[in-house]
Amino acid sequence: MENALDKALTGPAFEKRIKRRNLRDLVAKIGITVGGLGVIGAVLLIMFFLFYVVFPLFMPASIDKHQQFALPGGTTEKTLYYGIDEYQTSGVRFTQSGQMYGFDLEKAVATSKASLPLNGAKITSFTVVNELQSLLAFGLSSGDVIIAKYGYQVSYPDNVKTITPQISYPFGEEPMTLADGAIEYLGARVSDSEIRFVFKQQGSAQIEARLFTKVESMLSDTITLEEDGSGQYLSPLKTRWLMLDSMGRNLYNINADGMVEYIDLSDVSEPKLIETVALVNNDKPSTIHFLLGDYSLMVGTEKGQVLQWFPVRQADNNFKLQFIRSFDIGGGAINHIAIEKTRKGFAVTNQAGEFHLLHSTANRDVGDLLIDVQGVGAVVLSPRANGALIETDNGNLVQLLIENEHPDVSLSSLWGKVWYEGYEEPTYTWQSSSASSDFEPKFSLMPLTWGTIKAALYSMLFAVPIAILAAIYTAFFMDKQTRQWVKPSIEMIEALPTVILGFLAGLWLAPYMESHLPGFFAIFIVVPIGIILFGYGWTKMPKAIRQKVSVGRRAVLMIPVVIFLGWFALQLSAPLENAFFSGDMRTWLTNEAGIDFDQRNAMVIGFAMGFALIPTIFSVAEDAIYNVPAYLVNGSLALGASGWQTLVGVVLPTASPGIFSAIMLGFGRGVGETMIVLMASGNTPLMNANLFEGMRTLSANLAVEMPEAEVASSHYRVLFLSGLVLFIFTFFFNTIAEVVRQRMRRKYGSL
């Protein structure tokens, strides 16, 4: 016997088997190592790619001096306004004497000169009518007003593209008479059908308003203006700035100390003072400009701050001017403010000769550059915000090249409350697009993150109790033969496409739940009580009947009972609704309880997504409980413990790491679920825990908006950032789950 064993463990055949086994072990080791490293590498590559796409969002702007040349038209005249074309090839300069100088930015030379038809009068006031349409208005010493529009004519002399600045007069070259004397302060707004003027004559305390209706000639394209109303307002303030908003309805009369009269000009014939407010404290304004959209007042101060104010609707439905945010620039007084024409960004120059680029919504200083220590003044941003022109105090014009792709994103705008224009208070809001050019992007990730957690938690509230209790009964109490049918049947549900569940939830479950709302709540009372009563009744039945069904199969008897109880609860819907909710629970919730109700809400998501999570949680938890060593169970029973005592004292503690893993796997799937929440939640990015309102999750938002996002835009990168947040979110909770699972394994491993 020993000789045979020695012979089997020695010799060429044995060594050959050992080599084959060692080779297989080596191959397996290498394969597992490569596979594991490959998985880790793939995850790291995904994370690296997400960081690569997201990183530019938080990069500062790149601002460079491109060139500097002598001021077109010289330094003897005061500059009223600068314009620049979108390609940064040419620009215009309007001066106090009524001259328009065109210049070539590529060659840094003046190219043209034109004069406004002043008819011997002088310019005494100036205002920008519409920054986007390049409309300007000039008030004259004669009491007249000229509305001019500048633009750029493209021609090809000698096959060379040439851009020539030009000026036109949309309402005719003949000045419009508004007053008897010189117009000292002027505001004007043009709409599709009318034009509004507000002005103040020199030496007068009275602000006057005029409304003109546009009349288009049927024989030509000319437009004439017919006066349609006028009004006056006697102001106690000595005007320094007269600002009229884009709709021509809000007028701000501001003095040199920063006191502002907020005047309602909805009815031109009856201007009404809404309030008088101090725009600055212990400081004075140095310049004031509207932000894009002409809704927000940007107030530059002598101490180097920029303050943002805009009207806010109050609880009594009236508007009041509200301070929103401030930007601390420093470097002395703010000399000039220029706005971006497509975003809520703006630029300022200050007494220290610095240029600063900022964004209002993001509350962010995205970049700055020292231009000239001797001082700088007027500044204008190009239409694409990729360049700027700055006038220096020593008579030069500096051209800047700017790369500033994502100024509208900051940590505060992503995760903090932001006070958006037109909103009554700071909010968490996601609204990534609009048809308006002066739209304020709202990229708050808070409602999406909240919606993700809300959807996962409500679905887990439904799925976890059912899945865990079902796993306990199937693994511990059910006989093996029945288990072989039940477990695969439940696991097969996991193969059901979630798009089918979302389709059924959105088109069938949501409207059915809305029409049977009391019945669905009755299920949570009727079904548990009915099961307890059935169990009690079963114990009172004759022993001969009870013994015909083995203990491990008695759960099958509950299937028709649960179905009947659910049906019965739903049949109670109409009686309960008539008895307690005046025949309509949804209306009662809205009108009496003050709870908003949407048909596709979190309750629908709880049922639909919870149904999708049950197989995952059940399968893992059931395996963990079933695989508890038999000797532990038998030992407990042998020592006199009952089945329930063994379950609570031995089985559940031993299987707790697996049960916890099952719950966390379900939560992870709930966080990443897309199609169910996409089709059944209403996709409304709300920040509340209301069971009867919907939500929008990070994953659903990616599915909805990624196909329409412009590549490399802020919207596109923020969507990738939401994907990164979802990635980190899942990684964080999985890591916590693994740490807890390992601690539980060490704690109960001695069992």
Secondary structure as the mmCIF struct_conf table of DSSP 4:
data_model
#
loop_
_struct_conf.conf_type_id
_struct_conf.id
_struct_conf.beg_label_comp_id
_struct_conf.beg_label_asym_id
_struct_conf.beg_label_seq_id
_struct_conf.end_label_comp_id
_struct_conf.end_label_asym_id
_struct_conf.end_label_seq_id
HELX_RH_AL_P HELX_RH_AL_P1 GLU A 2 ALA A 8
TURN_TY1_P TURN_TY1_P1 LEU A 9 LEU A 9
BEND BEND1 THR A 10 GLY A 11
HELX_RH_AL_P HELX_RH_AL_P2 PRO A 12 VAL A 54
HELX_RH_3T_P HELX_RH_3T_P1 PHE A 55 PHE A 58
HELX_LH_PP_P HELX_LH_PP_P1 MET A 59 ALA A 61
STRN STRN1 SER A 62 ALA A 70
HELX_LH_PP_P HELX_LH_PP_P2 LEU A 71 LEU A 71
TURN_TY1_P TURN_TY1_P2 PRO A 72 GLY A 73
BEND BEND2 THR A 75 GLU A 77
STRN STRN2 THR A 79 ILE A 84
TURN_TY1_P TURN_TY1_P3 GLU A 86 TYR A 87
BEND BEND3 GLN A 88 THR A 89
STRN STRN3 SER A 90 THR A 95
TURN_TY1_P TURN_TY1_P4 GLN A 96 SER A 97
BEND BEND4 GLY A 98 GLY A 98
STRN STRN4 GLN A 99 ASP A 104
TURN_TY1_P TURN_TY1_P5 LEU A 105 ALA A 108
STRN STRN5 VAL A 109 SER A 115
TURN_TY1_P TURN_TY1_P6 ASN A 119 GLY A 120
STRN STRN6 ILE A 123 ASN A 130
TURN_TY1_P TURN_TY1_P7 GLU A 131 SER A 134
STRN STRN7 LEU A 135 LEU A 140
TURN_TY1_P TURN_TY1_P8 SER A 141 SER A 142
BEND BEND5 GLY A 143 GLY A 143
STRN STRN8 ASP A 144 SER A 155
HELX_RH_3T_P HELX_RH_3T_P2 PRO A 157 ASN A 159
STRN STRN9 THR A 162 SER A 168
TURN_TY1_P TURN_TY1_P9 PRO A 170 PHE A 171
BEND BEND6 GLU A 173 GLU A 174
HELX_LH_PP_P HELX_LH_PP_P3 PRO A 175 PRO A 175
STRN STRN10 MET A 176 THR A 177
BEND BEND7 ASP A 180 GLY A 181
STRN STRN11 ILE A 183 VAL A 190
BEND BEND8 ASP A 192 SER A 193
STRN STRN12 GLU A 194 GLN A 201
TURN_TY1_P TURN_TY1_P10 GLN A 202 GLY A 203
STRN STRN13 GLN A 206 GLU A 216
BEND BEND9 MET A 218 ASP A 221
STRN STRN14 ILE A 223 LEU A 234
BEND BEND10 PRO A 236 LEU A 237
STRN STRN15 THR A 239 LEU A 244
TURN_TY1_P TURN_TY1_P11 SER A 246 MET A 247
BEND BEND11 GLY A 248 GLY A 248
STRN STRN16 ASN A 250 ASN A 255
TURN_TY1_P TURN_TY1_P12 ALA A 256 ASP A 257
BEND BEND12 GLY A 258 GLY A 258
STRN STRN17 MET A 259 ASP A 264
BEND BEND13 SER A 266 ASP A 267
TURN_TY1_P TURN_TY1_P13 VAL A 268 SER A 269
BEND BEND14 GLU A 270 GLU A 270
STRN STRN18 LYS A 272 ALA A 278
BEND BEND15 LEU A 279 LEU A 279
BEND BEND16 ASN A 281 ASP A 283
STRN STRN19 PRO A 285 PHE A 290
HELX_LH_PP_P HELX_LH_PP_P4 LEU A 291 LEU A 291
TURN_TY1_P TURN_TY1_P14 LEU A 292 GLY A 293
BEND BEND17 ASP A 294 ASP A 294
BEND BEND18 SER A 296 SER A 296
STRN STRN20 LEU A 297 THR A 301
TURN_TY1_P TURN_TY1_P15 GLU A 302 LYS A 303
BEND BEND19 GLY A 304 GLY A 304
STRN STRN21 GLN A 305 ARG A 313
TURN_TY1_P TURN_TY1_P16 ALA A 315 ASP A 316
BEND BEND20 ASN A 317 ASN A 317
STRN STRN22 PHE A 319 ASP A 328
BEND BEND21 GLY A 331 ALA A 333
STRN STRN23 ILE A 334 ILE A 339
BEND BEND22 LYS A 341 LYS A 344
STRN STRN24 GLY A 345 ASN A 350
TURN_TY1_P TURN_TY1_P17 GLN A 351 ALA A 352
BEND BEND23 GLY A 353 GLY A 353
STRN STRN25 GLU A 354 HIS A 359
TURN_TY1_P TURN_TY1_P18 SER A 360 ASN A 363
STRN STRN26 ARG A 364 LEU A 370
TURN_TY1_P TURN_TY1_P19 VAL A 373 GLN A 374
STRN STRN27 VAL A 376 LEU A 381
TURN_TY1_P TURN_TY1_P20 PRO A 383 ARG A 384
BEND BEND24 ALA A 385 ASN A 386
STRN STRN28 GLY A 387 THR A 392
TURN_TY1_P TURN_TY1_P21 ASP A 393 ASN A 394
BEND BEND25 GLY A 395 GLY A 395
STRN STRN29 ASN A 396 GLU A 403
BEND BEND26 GLU A 405 GLU A 405
TURN_TY1_P TURN_TY1_P22 PRO A 407 ASP A 408
HELX_RH_AL_P HELX_RH_AL_P3 LEU A 411 TRP A 415
BEND BEND27 GLY A 416 GLY A 416
STRN STRN30 VAL A 418 VAL A 418
TURN_TY1_P TURN_TY1_P23 GLU A 421 GLY A 422
BEND BEND28 GLU A 424 GLU A 425
STRN STRN31 THR A 427 THR A 427
STRN STRN32 TRP A 430 GLN A 431
BEND BEND29 ALA A 435 ALA A 435
TURN_TY1_P TURN_TY1_P24 SER A 437 ASP A 438
STRN STRN33 LYS A 442 PHE A 443
BEND BEND30 LEU A 445 LEU A 445
HELX_RH_AL_P HELX_RH_AL_P4 MET A 446 ILE A 472
HELX_RH_PI_P HELX_RH_PI_P1 TYR A 473 PHE A 477
BEND BEND31 MET A 478 MET A 478
HELX_RH_AL_P HELX_RH_AL_P5 LYS A 480 ILE A 493
TURN_TY1_P TURN_TY1_P25 GLU A 494 ALA A 495
BEND BEND32 LEU A 496 LEU A 496
HELX_RH_AL_P HELX_RH_AL_P6 THR A 498 LEU A 504
HELX_RH_PI_P HELX_RH_PI_P2 ALA A 505 LEU A 509
HELX_RH_AL_P HELX_RH_AL_P7 ALA A 510 SER A 515
TURN_TY1_P TURN_TY1_P26 HIS A 516 HIS A 516
HELX_RH_AL_P HELX_RH_AL_P8 LEU A 517 THR A 539
TURN_TY1_P TURN_TY1_P27 LYS A 540 LYS A 540
BEND BEND33 MET A 541 MET A 541
HELX_RH_AL_P HELX_RH_AL_P9 LYS A 543 ARG A 546
TURN_TY1_P TURN_TY1_P28 GLN A 547 LYS A 548
BEND BEND34 VAL A 549 VAL A 549
HELX_RH_3T_P HELX_RH_3T_P3 VAL A 551 LEU A 557
HELX_RH_AL_P HELX_RH_AL_P10 MET A 558 GLN A 571
TURN_TY1_P TURN_TY1_P29 LEU A 572 LEU A 572
HELX_RH_AL_P HELX_RH_AL_P11 SER A 573 PHE A 580
BEND BEND35 PHE A 581 PHE A 581
TURN_TY1_P TURN_TY1_P30 SER A 582 GLY A 583
HELX_RH_AL_P HELX_RH_AL_P12 MET A 585 ASN A 591
TURN_TY1_P TURN_TY1_P31 GLU A 592 GLU A 592
BEND BEND36 ALA A 593 ALA A 593
BEND BEND37 GLN A 599 ARG A 600
HELX_RH_AL_P HELX_RH_AL_P13 ALA A 602 TYR A 626
TURN_TY1_P TURN_TY1_P32 ASN A 627 ASN A 627
BEND BEND38 VAL A 628 VAL A 628
HELX_RH_AL_P HELX_RH_AL_P14 ALA A 630 ALA A 638
TURN_TY1_P TURN_TY1_P33 LEU A 639 GLY A 640
HELX_RH_AL_P HELX_RH_AL_P15 GLY A 643 THR A 646
HELX_RH_PI_P HELX_RH_PI_P3 LEU A 647 VAL A 651
HELX_RH_AL_P HELX_RH_AL_P16 LEU A 652 GLY A 672
HELX_RH_AL_P HELX_RH_AL_P17 MET A 675 ALA A 680
BEND BEND39 SER A 681 SER A 681
STRN STRN34 GLY A 682 GLY A 682
TURN_TY1_P TURN_TY1_P34 LEU A 691 PHE A 692
BEND BEND40 GLU A 693 GLU A 693
STRN STRN35 MET A 695 MET A 695
HELX_RH_AL_P HELX_RH_AL_P18 LEU A 698 GLU A 705
HELX_RH_3T_P HELX_RH_3T_P4 MET A 706 GLU A 708
BEND BEND41 ALA A 709 ALA A 709
HELX_LH_PP_P HELX_LH_PP_P5 GLU A 710 GLU A 710
TURN_TY1_P TURN_TY1_P35 VAL A 711 ALA A 712
BEND BEND42 SER A 713 SER A 713
HELX_RH_AL_P HELX_RH_AL_P19 SER A 714 TYR A 748
TURN_TY1_P TURN_TY1_P36 GLY A 749 SER A 750
#
